[in-house]
Amino acid sequence: MVAGIVGLFTDVGDGALITVLAAGLLLLIMPSIVDRIRRSKLGAFEVELLRQIADSARKTAESLRRLGMGPELDAYATIYTELNSPELKAVRGQVLDRIVQRVSQAAAVEKFDEQEVKDLFLHGSPVVRVLALGLMEGDLSLIDSGVLLDAVNRSLTGNEQYHALRIVRNGWGRLTPAERNQLLTAIASNPQIERGPDRRAMAEAIGELAGVPITWPRPATRNPGAR
């Protein structure tokens, strides 16, 4: 938090500043949230993420549990659920990013079932959908263009959309020409991507790979002489 406040008075980019402030705020409020979770053990505030995963992807849940990730992922999911006020949006994004990072590492050392990962995304909560993208990010052989298209067009969170774009960029060589064209069309027609600096930068990187600059349609301006 101190570093973020100092950044307000120095030449620091907005993106880096928001990240530092979000991380500091998360550290600041984490103890009170953890205390609440402990006091309500197995109560209203506890989110058993692996149990949610097991409902549609039993082998995936078992793999994550075997890697010892159950308590950590459950804790992150619970914290994400608790941070539900609008002013904590950036912090919620940091929590989801941490989940993606952890499951990406798991997918780099453990082979997950492609159909299960797809089912997790299609039938999961916002946290589970991002988790499924994290698995794809860690193992690009799990990429499913239909999942990526859905995450671009109908994302439940900006974080989900960002990681879908990141997978498109990193897995560009694994996509067929038809899949690439579909995704490029979806990206270029989505105004939410343009409004998010990180998402816009990722989309522009995809455009460079495709050799086609990404441009978003501008609102039509009314002709003063027209009725």
Buried (B, 14 or more C-beta within 10 A) or exposed (E): EEEBEEBEEEEBEEEEBBBBBBBBBBEEBEEEBBEBBEEEEEEEBBBBBBEBBBBBBEBBBEBBBEBEBBEBBBBBBBBBBBBEEEEBBBBBBBBBBBBBEBBBBBBEEBEBBBEBBBBBBBBBBBBBBBBBBBBBBBBBEBBBBEBBBBBBBEBBBBBBBBBBBBBBBBBBEEBEEEBBEBBBEBBBEBEBBBEBEBBBEBBBBBBEEBEEEBEBEEEEEEEEEEE
